[in-house]
Amino acid sequence: MIRHINQQRETIFMLGILEPIDVTGDIGGYATFVNKLDIEGHADRPE
């Protein structure tokens, strides 16, 4: 039983660490792949 409680604490601890990393990745992915780019008149814009 003690072993089970320690595993729960470790799981909650790891989720607490990984959640902000996941949120940051989601925001970065949205900004990179979904958000519209304002490239009108930019020199590197494809024709």
Secondary structure as UniProt FT lines:
FT   HELIX           2..33
FT   TURN            40..41
FT   TURN            43..44
//
